Amino acid sequence: MSGESAAKLAACHRAINIFLGIEKMPMLNQSGICRDLEAFRNNVTI
């Protein structure tokens, strides 16, 4: 994984934690959510 991708993923994890008000989530679950959000964002113009 490139540094840029890792940084984006980490930022996504922080955003999810803030949004859900959760300090710690299993990394696997976060990564799955991030992939889903990324796919959604790529398919939908906000």
N, CA, C and O atoms as a GROMACS GRO file, in nm:
protein
  184
    1MET      N    1   0.086  -0.120   0.000
    1MET     CA    2   0.000   0.000   0.000
    1MET      C    3   0.090   0.124   0.000
    1MET      O    4   0.185   0.133   0.077
    2SER      N    5   0.057   0.216  -0.086
    2SER     CA    6   0.137   0.339  -0.092
    2SER      C    7   0.110   0.425   0.031
    2SER      O    8   0.009   0.408   0.099
    3GLY      N    9   0.203   0.517   0.059
    3GLY     CA   10   0.186   0.604   0.173
    3GLY      C   11   0.060   0.688   0.161
    3GLY      O   12  -0.009   0.714   0.260
    4GLU      N   13   0.032   0.730   0.038
    4GLU     CA   14  -0.087   0.813   0.017
    4GLU      C   15  -0.214   0.734   0.048
    4GLU      O   16  -0.305   0.785   0.114
    5SER      N   17  -0.219   0.609   0.000
    5SER     CA   18  -0.336   0.526   0.028
    5SER      C   19  -0.351   0.500   0.177
    5SER      O   20  -0.462   0.503   0.231
    6ALA      N   21  -0.240   0.473   0.243
    6ALA     CA   22  -0.243   0.447   0.386
    6ALA      C   23  -0.292   0.571   0.461
    6ALA      O   24  -0.370   0.560   0.556
    7ALA      N   25  -0.248   0.687   0.418
    7ALA     CA   26  -0.291   0.811   0.483
    7ALA      C   27  -0.440   0.835   0.460
    7ALA      O   28  -0.510   0.877   0.552
    8LYS      N   29  -0.488   0.807   0.340
    8LYS     CA   30  -0.631   0.825   0.312
    8LYS      C   31  -0.713   0.728   0.396
    8LYS      O   32  -0.818   0.764   0.449
    9LEU      N   33  -0.664   0.604   0.408
    9LEU     CA   34  -0.736   0.504   0.485
    9LEU      C   35  -0.739   0.544   0.632
    9LEU      O   36  -0.842   0.531   0.698
   10ALA      N   37  -0.627   0.594   0.684
   10ALA     CA   38  -0.621   0.637   0.823
   10ALA      C   39  -0.716   0.754   0.847
   10ALA      O   40  -0.782   0.761   0.950
   11ALA      N   41  -0.722   0.846   0.752
   11ALA     CA   42  -0.812   0.960   0.764
   11ALA      C   43  -0.957   0.912   0.762
   11ALA      O   44  -1.042   0.964   0.835
   12CYS      N   45  -0.984   0.814   0.678
   12CYS     CA   46  -1.118   0.757   0.671
   12CYS      C   47  -1.154   0.693   0.804
   12CYS      O   48  -1.266   0.710   0.853
   13HIS      N   49  -1.061   0.620   0.863
   13HIS     CA   50  -1.086   0.556   0.992
   13HIS      C   51  -1.118   0.660   1.099
   13HIS      O   52  -1.211   0.642   1.178
   14ARG      N   53  -1.041   0.769   1.100
   14ARG     CA   54  -1.067   0.875   1.198
   14ARG      C   55  -1.205   0.936   1.176
   14ARG      O   56  -1.278   0.961   1.271
   15ALA      N   57  -1.240   0.958   1.050
   15ALA     CA   58  -1.370   1.017   1.019
   15ALA      C   59  -1.483   0.925   1.064
   15ALA      O   60  -1.583   0.972   1.119
   16ILE      N   61  -1.466   0.796   1.042
   16ILE     CA   62  -1.568   0.700   1.087
   16ILE      C   63  -1.579   0.703   1.239
   16ILE      O   64  -1.690   0.706   1.293
   17ASN      N   65  -1.465   0.703   1.307
   17ASN     CA   66  -1.466   0.706   1.454
   17ASN      C   67  -1.536   0.829   1.506
   17ASN      O   68  -1.615   0.822   1.601
   18ILE      N   69  -1.508   0.944   1.445
   18ILE     CA   70  -1.571   1.069   1.488
   18ILE      C   71  -1.721   1.064   1.459
   18ILE      O   72  -1.803   1.101   1.543
   19PHE      N   73  -1.755   1.016   1.339
   19PHE     CA   74  -1.896   1.011   1.298
   19PHE      C   75  -1.976   0.919   1.389
   19PHE      O   76  -2.089   0.951   1.428
   20LEU      N   77  -1.918   0.803   1.423
   20LEU     CA   78  -1.989   0.705   1.504
   20LEU      C   79  -1.968   0.726   1.653
   20LEU      O   80  -2.034   0.664   1.737
   21GLY      N   81  -1.871   0.815   1.686
   21GLY     CA   82  -1.842   0.837   1.826
   21GLY      C   83  -1.775   0.717   1.891
   21GLY      O   84  -1.792   0.691   2.010
   22ILE      N   85  -1.700   0.644   1.810
   22ILE     CA   86  -1.634   0.523   1.860
   22ILE      C   87  -1.484   0.545   1.860
   22ILE      O   88  -1.426   0.586   1.760
   23GLU      N   89  -1.421   0.519   1.975
   23GLU     CA   90  -1.276   0.538   1.986
   23GLU      C   91  -1.201   0.428   1.913
   23GLU      O   92  -1.105   0.454   1.841
   24LYS      N   93  -1.246   0.304   1.931
   24LYS     CA   94  -1.173   0.191   1.873
   24LYS      C   95  -1.269   0.097   1.802
   24LYS      O   96  -1.368   0.050   1.859
   25MET      N   97  -1.238   0.072   1.677
   25MET     CA   98  -1.314  -0.026   1.599
   25MET      C   99  -1.214  -0.127   1.544
   25MET      O  100  -1.098  -0.092   1.521
   26PRO      N  101  -1.257  -0.250   1.522
   26PRO     CA  102  -1.166  -0.347   1.459
   26PRO      C  103  -1.120  -0.293   1.324
   26PRO      O  104  -1.202  -0.247   1.245
   27MET      N  105  -0.991  -0.299   1.298
   27MET     CA  106  -0.935  -0.245   1.175
   27MET      C  107  -1.001  -0.307   1.052
   27MET      O  108  -1.024  -0.238   0.953
   28LEU      N  109  -1.030  -0.437   1.059
   28LEU     CA  110  -1.090  -0.506   0.945
   28LEU      C  111  -1.225  -0.443   0.911
   28LEU      O  112  -1.255  -0.419   0.794
   29ASN      N  113  -1.306  -0.418   1.014
   29ASN     CA  114  -1.436  -0.358   0.991
   29ASN      C  115  -1.424  -0.218   0.934
   29ASN      O  116  -1.497  -0.180   0.842
   30GLN      N  117  -1.330  -0.141   0.988
   30GLN     CA  118  -1.308  -0.006   0.937
   30GLN      C  119  -1.268  -0.009   0.790
   30GLN      O  120  -1.320   0.068   0.710
   31SER      N  121  -1.176  -0.098   0.757
   31SER     CA  122  -1.128  -0.105   0.619
   31SER      C  123  -1.241  -0.142   0.525
   31SER      O  124  -1.250  -0.088   0.414
   32GLY      N  125  -1.326  -0.234   0.567
   32GLY     CA  126  -1.440  -0.273   0.484
   32GLY      C  127  -1.535  -0.156   0.463
   32GLY      O  128  -1.583  -0.133   0.352
   33ILE      N  129  -1.561  -0.080   0.570
   33ILE     CA  130  -1.647   0.037   0.561
   33ILE      C  131  -1.585   0.140   0.468
   33ILE      O  132  -1.653   0.200   0.385
   34CYS      N  133  -1.454   0.160   0.483
   34CYS     CA  134  -1.385   0.257   0.398
   34CYS      C  135  -1.392   0.218   0.252
   34CYS      O  136  -1.413   0.303   0.165
   35ARG      N  137  -1.375   0.090   0.224
   35ARG     CA  138  -1.384   0.045   0.085
   35ARG      C  139  -1.525   0.068   0.031
   35ARG      O  140  -1.542   0.111  -0.083
   36ASP      N  141  -1.625   0.039   0.113
   36ASP     CA  142  -1.763   0.061   0.071
   36ASP      C  143  -1.788   0.209   0.045
   36ASP      O  144  -1.850   0.245  -0.055
   37LEU      N  145  -1.740   0.294   0.136
   37LEU     CA  146  -1.759   0.438   0.119
   37LEU      C  147  -1.688   0.489  -0.005
   37LEU      O  148  -1.740   0.574  -0.077
   38GLU      N  149  -1.568   0.437  -0.030
   38GLU     CA  150  -1.490   0.480  -0.146
   38GLU      C  151  -1.563   0.440  -0.274
   38GLU      O  152  -1.572   0.519  -0.368
   39ALA      N  153  -1.615   0.318  -0.277
   39ALA     CA  154  -1.688   0.272  -0.395
   39ALA      C  155  -1.813   0.357  -0.416
   39ALA      O  156  -1.846   0.394  -0.528
   40PHE      N  157  -1.880   0.388  -0.306
   40PHE     CA  158  -2.000   0.472  -0.314
   40PHE      C  159  -1.964   0.610  -0.366
   40PHE      O  160  -2.032   0.664  -0.454
   41ARG      N  161  -1.858   0.668  -0.312
   41ARG     CA  162  -1.816   0.802  -0.351
   41ARG      C  163  -1.776   0.805  -0.498
   41ARG      O  164  -1.802   0.903  -0.568
   42ASN      N  165  -1.714   0.698  -0.545
   42ASN     CA  166  -1.672   0.693  -0.685
   42ASN      C  167  -1.791   0.683  -0.780
   42ASN      O  168  -1.780   0.717  -0.897
   43ASN      N  169  -1.904   0.636  -0.729
   43ASN     CA  170  -2.021   0.616  -0.814
   43ASN      C  171  -2.126   0.725  -0.799
   43ASN      O  172  -2.221   0.732  -0.877
   44VAL      N  173  -2.109   0.810  -0.700
   44VAL     CA  174  -2.209   0.913  -0.673
   44VAL      C  175  -2.142   1.050  -0.663
   44VAL      O  176  -2.045   1.067  -0.590
   45THR      N  177  -2.196   1.144  -0.736
   45THR     CA  178  -2.143   1.281  -0.727
   45THR      C  179  -2.217   1.354  -0.617
   45THR      O  180  -2.339   1.366  -0.620
   46ILE      N  181  -2.142   1.404  -0.521
   46ILE     CA  182  -2.204   1.475  -0.409
   46ILE      C  183  -2.191   1.625  -0.431
   46ILE      O  184  -2.236   1.704  -0.348
   0.00000   0.00000   0.00000
